[in-house]
Amino acid sequence: MVAKYRAGKLTSPQPPEKWTPSRRAYFQIKNLPMDELLIYRSGKPPDVHRDPFDRLIAAHAMQAQAK
């Protein structure tokens, strides 16, 4: 988000470090934990998602489904 904001590709009323926490609080969104296992798991699915952040989202979904 910060990189997109700085490049002018993401607009928000405030910089991400101020705006994002306020939106998380407003919508009661929790941060997801990220550990080594999740990072390793993000490398396992086929290359349907090449973006590393998309792969982390997929790995989070796989981890939640396994529970």
Secondary structure, 3 states (H helix, E strand, C coil): CHHHHHCCCCCCCCCHHHHHHHHHHHHCCCCCCCCHHHHHHCCCCCCCCCCHHHHHHHHHHHHHHHC
